[in-house]
Amino acid sequence: MVAMKNALLKDTLREIQKTFSRFLSIFAIVALGVSFFAGIKAACPDMKITADTYFDEYRLMDIRLVSTIGFNDEDVKAVKSTSGVEGVFPTYSMDAIVSIQKKDVVFKVLSLPMNKLYNPDESYINRVRLISGRFPQKENECVIESENISPNLNIGSKIKLESGTDWNISQSLKVSEYTITGIVESPYYISFERGTSSIGNGKVHCFILVPQNNFRLPLYTDVFVTVKGARDAQSYDDIYETIVDPVKEALEDVGEDRVKKRNDEILYYAYKELNNQKWQLDMTQRKQNKEINTADLALLESKLQIISANMSLSSGEDEFYNTMRAAEDSINDGFRKLEENERELNKNLQSINSAMKRASETELQQYKAMESQLNAAKASLEVSRQRLESEKRGLEAYKKSILDDFISNRTMIDNSIEDIIRGNLDIKAGKKLSDIKFHQANQQIKTAEEELEEMEEPEWYVLDRDTNPGFAEYGSAADRMDAIAAVFPVFFFLIAALVCLTTMTRMIDEQRTYIGTLKALGYNKLSIASKYLLYAAVASIGGSILGLLVGFNLFPTIIFNAYGAMYSLPPIITEFNVEYAALSMAAAVLTTTLAAFFSCNKELLMTPALLMRPKAPKAGKRILLERITFIWSRFNFTHKITARNMFRYKKRFFMTVIGISGCTALLVTGYGLRDSILSISQKQYGEIYHYDLSVNLKESYKTDETPEILTDIAKDNRITDYILLNEQNVDAGTELTEKAASLIVSKNTTKLQDFITFRVRTTGEKLELDDKGVIITEKLAKLLNVAVGDTIYLTDEDDNKVYVKITGITEHFVFHYIYMTPELYNSLFEDEIEFNQVKAVIADGSKEFENTLSTDLIKDSEVSSITLSSNTMATLSDIVESLDFIIIVLIASAGALAFVVLYNLTNINITERLREIATIKVLGFYDNEVSAYVYRENAILTVIGIFAGLVLGIFLHKFIILTAEIESLMFGREIKIPSYIYSAILTAVFAALVNTVMYFKLKKITMVESLKSVD
């Protein structure tokens, strides 16, 4: 018995050696099928494991807290005391402008806790991974991210930060100029998206980290939290959300409490400050009134003093003039008397002189004596004249002096009067100005009081990892891969398994004589079957092992590296996935071994005598083509043989067609997936959206209000057209399901269709938005399972619920939107619509032009953020490029499968027909004619298989697209003509390659084979 088993074992090994090409084809096709199936299926788990390991190692936050009023130490204490919280990291961040080669870009400035860099402190969350260089050691040093770093920046480069606004950045940072000492990566930023900003061009370019003590901000801007037990779960599994969600809800409750307390605290200090300002204003006003009253009294006193001085001066002037007149009269009287005396004296002298002429000597002497007396009197009169003239001159000098004093005093009085008048005017003007200032101050206080009364309560935003763009996008990418892996590899594997099944079945059919001989020699059924079971098991197990080793390492790595252009992650961690390994290996082994078992068992049911005789050939019969005489009569002998062989051996016909069509269908699906993904960006931003940028406003404006930014946009010749609309988040649903969507309401419904095209995807029919209902996007309609004419409900952010009819379903690929007229909105929600967004078309689509325009627009105080369509397109293009490489891998794998399938089927075909081929060689066919005899059948079957595969590929593509779509995206549904052509050409090329390889096998067939008998 042992000898029999050893003989069978040896015979099995000889059979493997003898039919090594067949063994190798089974081995290869199993290896290819298992490798592709297991590798593609393992790509998603490996991607998630790699990311999760990275997140855990560098402590990616589980929850991020953001507040409209920042966080103080009491807020942080409240977070730390929340049940389930493991680590709490309060931190600072801000946006700043950096000029690189005369171009301003926005940097996100993050804080780096220097005292926690090298210890396992749970409170240091979102740790950074040092790629090169070192961490900062001085306050003027920083590290910068590796992904978006400019070519002009490197270790040792200096960067200067500016606020990008009117305020000085020194108010927020101690140091504004930094030296780059290292390059880092962060688990918080694994994608290229860095968010928006209110400065620069509105888009954050990259991030840097500076020592935390450099920040001068009074409050923390963010608080990051990790949850106990969250690291033990896989980040993208439901169990992770189960662990985090209770803590998130608890923090939301904490936030409500802290917000109320902070709000009361803010109001208390605000009202206290306002009351203090009121008191100070009142005291200032009283003080000023007192000062004005004092000034008025001082002016009054001055007026009285001036009046008194004026009266005194007038009295002095009157007295002076009286005195002067008396003195002048006295002097004038003296001059008169002097003149009278002089006249009298002169008269007497004349009389004496006359008398002397007549007088005697004696009389003469008397007259001379009298003349002498008169001359003496005249001299005395002259002295008196001189005295009087001296007195007159003195009086005139005194008068002039006194008059000058009077004039001076009068001038002083006049100047004082002018000063009083001016002072009075100044007091009145000052009082008027102060009254205006006091009124303005009172109005400001009143406005501040009104603002405090109308002030909305601050909010805490409790955000989980799903709100992080990189985390969410990477998870979606992995899920997309998983969705593709749900169907594509399965179909791939089924084709491989089908060919293996055919190969083993044909092998046993060929060896029925050998099986009959073994049975005649006394071997039992199990022993005979064990040879074929072992043959199939060795080939399938060996192929499976190789396939698993290659698949688990090759395909996840290729796919991960394809996404590497979009995400910043460490090298992939490939794990041996037991589930997929067991599933694929079991399927491969069972397919081949069971095929061997059932085929062998079928033969073993016969007697040895029947088995040792060859099967009776199928009876020849006319085929349908023979009945079409005008075609059949034109066939030559070889063509007729080919036609008869094809339809005579239907099993071979169908297996070949199925194998080739399956491979072609896989190729069509691969190319179709590429077309579907490419159409997202091409159609969404080429045919549906016609605007270039979205301007989000800080405030909402009613229909009769016009924001100043619209006036500025209208005057800006860089913007060719614009429209004002409202965009808000709503929940749309039916009784069975509900989905989040964005509601769009345009101020000008007619003009909206110039910015967004509404059309039916399948027919291209244009849709009109009216007051009868809403237009919703196609993917949303599919998710809600609704059609035109159905009714859905909408719930806005204030929990107002309304029901509305669907009047149209429009083609749309990215996210979910609902379009409504303002009239319908006002009617449904019983509230006037307010607009918060502007869509605009710009004159130039160049990057520099867009950056300049967005930089200018973001400076407007009414603008909160800018979104450029080109940036969104770039993001979608990155996704398409990464998937494009993956699709190439799928196409290459499908091509490899096609080659192996064709090789295997052709090999089986030739092996089954050795004697037939040898016979036609005996008949005189040359090698090329022999090859043509065989390949003609292959070529026809290949063409039939290609056409069948093109049709099958349409359905397979549609099925995979519907399966692979994620909730927020709709893939294109069309397969472009070149994709069909490429698929057909590739299949034909692989068929030609197989024919080329098999040509040499045909040449080796000798004529003596025709003389061998099966008896």
C-alpha positions, 0 to 999 in steps of 0.5 A: 500500500505504501509502495502504491502511494509512493508510486502515485506521489512520484507519478504526480511529481513526474506529471508536474514536470511533464506538464510544467507549462500547464502547472505553471499556468495554474500556479500563475493564474492563482498567484495573480488572482490571489495577489490582486484580490488580497492585495486590493482588499488589504489596501484599505485596512493597511492605509488606515492602519498606517495613518492610525499608527501615525496618529497614535504615535504623534498624539493627534487630537480626538477633539478640538475646541474652538470658541468665539471668545477664546479660552481662559484658564477656568475653561481649561480646568473645566475641560480637564475635569470632564470624565473620559478626557485624557490629555488637554493641550491649550494652545495659540495660533494666528495667521501672518503674512510672509513675503517670499520673492516679493509675493505675500503668502499666508502662514499659519503660526502655531505654538510649540511647547518647548518644555514638552518636546522630549517627554511623554506628556499627555498634554502635548497633543498634535506632536510634530515629526522632525524630518530634518534639522532641529527644534528651536532653542531660541525665541527667534527660531522656528520649524516649518512644514515639509509639504508646502515649503517654498523652494526659497526657504530651507534650514537657515533661512529667515522669515519675517512675519507681518500682521497683514492688517493695520495693527502691529504684529508685536501686539500678538508676538514678541518676535516677528523675525525667525530663523528656520532650524528644522523641517517637520510634519504634523498628523494634524496636517496630512493633506495639502489643505491648510484652510482659509484666512482673513488676510492675504489672498484668503488661503493659508499657504503653510504652517510654522511653529514658534516657541509658545512663550512668544505669543502675547495673546490674552486667551488661548485660541484652541484647546485640543483634547485626547480621549481615554481609550481612543488610541486603543481603537482604530481611528476609522472604525465605528468603535472609535466614534463610540469611545469619542462621542460620549466625551464629545457630548460631555464637552458640549455640555461643559461648553454650554455651562462655560459659555453661560458663565463667560457670557455673564462674566463678560457682560458684568465687566462690560457693564462695569466698564460702561458704568465706570465710563459713564461716571468718568464722563459725568465727572469730566462733564461736571469738572468742565462745567465748573471750569467754564463757570470759573472762567465765566466769573473770571471774565466777569471780574475782568469786565468789572475791573476794565469798567472801573479802570475805564471810569478811573481813566476817564475821570483822570483824563477829565481832571487832567484836561481841567488842570491842563486847561487851568495851567495853560490859561494861567500861562496864557494869562501870564503871556497876556499880562507880559505882552501888556506890560511890554506894550506899556513899557515900549510905549513909555520908552517911546515917550521917554525917547521922544521926551529926551529929544526935547528935554533939557540936560537935567530932564535928560538925566532924569529921562535916562534914569527912567530909561534905565529903569524901563530897560531893567523892567524890560529885561525883567519882562524878558526873564518872565517871558522865558520863565513862562515859555519854560513853564509852557514847554514843561506843561506841554511835555507833561501833557504829552507824557500824561497823554501817552500814559492815557493812550497806553492805558486806553490801549490796555483797556481795549486789548483787555476788552478784546481778550475778554471778547475772545475768551468769551468766544473761546469758552463758548466754542470750547463748551460747544465742542465739549458738548459735542464730544460729551454727546458722542461719548454718550452715544458711544456708551448708548450704542455699546449698551445696545450692542451688549443687549443685542450681543449673541451668546458666545459659542463653543465648537466641539469638533472631532477628527472628521472636521479635520480636512486631511483626516476626513479626506484620507478616510474617504480615499481609503473608503473609495479604495475599499469600495472599488475593492468590493467588486473589481477584485472579486470579478478579477478572481472569478475569471481566474478561478473559472480558468483554473476550473477549466484547466483542471477539468480538461486535464482530467479529461485528457487522462481518462485512459490513465485513470482507467489503467490505474483503476484496472491495476487496483487503485481505489478511487481516493488514491487515483483522485489524490494525484489530481487533488495533489496536483491542483493543491500544490499549484493553487497553494503555491500560487496562493502563497506567492500571491499573498506575499506579493499582493499584501506588499505590492498592491497596498504599497503602490496604492498608498504611494499613489496617494502619497502625492496628496498626503503627508504620512510615513511609509505604509505599514503592510500587515498580513491580513488573515481574513483576506488571506484565508478567504482568497487562499481557500477560494483558490484551493477549493476551486481547483481541488474541487474541480479536480475532485468532481471531474475525477469522480465523474470519470471514476464512476465508469468502468476501467474498460470504458475509461481506457477507450477514448471518448467517442468524438462528437457526431459531426453535424451541420452548423447554422452557417452551412445553411447560409449557402451564399456565405458558406460556399465562399469559404475555403477548406480551412475556413470551413474546418475552423467554423465547424470546430468552433461551434462543434466544441461549444464548451471550449467556445464558451470558456474562451469567450467568457475568459476573454470577455471577462478580461476585456470587461475588466479593462473597460471597467478600469478605463471607465473608472478613470473616465468617471473620476476625470469627469467630476472636475471637468464637468463640475467646473467646466460645464456646471459651475461658471463662476471663479470665486465665492466671497463669504460675507461676515454679515447677512443682508436683507433684500433692500440692503446693499453691502458696500462690497457689492459697490466695490465689486461693481466698480472693479473692472477685474470682475466681469459679473457677480451675483448675491445669494444665500447659502446655509446648511439644512437637513433634507429628508423623507420619512425613511432617511435624512441627509445634510445639504446646502440650501442656495437662494439667489437674489436674482433667480434668472441671473443664477442660471448664468452662474450654475447650469441646471440640467438633466444628466441623461437628456441634457434638458435645461431646468428652470427654477421657479416658485413651485418647488426646489431643484435638488442635485442628483446624488441627493435625490438618489440618497433620499430615493426621491424623484421629481414630484415627490415632497421632502422636508427641510430643517434649517439651523434654527430647527424650522421644518418645512415641506417642499416639492421637488420640481427638478433633479439637476446633474451635479457631482460634488456635495449636495445642494438644494436650489430655491427662489427667494419668494418661495423661501420667504413663503415657506420659512415665513421670514425674509431671506438674508444674503451672505455670499457673492459668486463672481466671474473674473476677467483673467484666470491666471494664478497671479491675477487670482491671488492679487484680486483675492488679496484685495478683496479679503482686506474689505471689512465685510469679507470673512473669506474667499474661495477660488474655484481653481483651488477646488479644481486643483484639489479634485485634480490631485484626487484624480491624479492619485486615483489615475495611478491606481486605475493604471494598476488595475488596468495593468493587472487586468492586462496581466490576467488577460495574458495568463487567461489567453495563454492558459486557454490557448495551451489547453486548446493546443494540448487537446489537439496535438494529434489533429495538429500533427495530422495536418502537418502530415498532410503537408501544412507548413508551420505558418499554415498550422499556426493560422489553422489554430490561431484563426479560431483564437482570433475569431473567439478573441474578437467575439470575446472582445465585443462581449467584454465591451458590453459586459464592461458597461454593466460591470463599470456601472455596478462598480461606480454605484458601489464605489461612490462615497456619499458626498461625490457622484462619479461620472456615468459615461465611458468614453469611446477611446476607453473601449478602443484601448480595451479592445486593442490591449486584449488583441495585443495580449492575444497576439503575444500569446499566439507569438509565444505558442507559435514555438510550441506548435513548431515543436509538435512532431508528425509522429504524434499522428501515429500514436493511438489512444488504444 
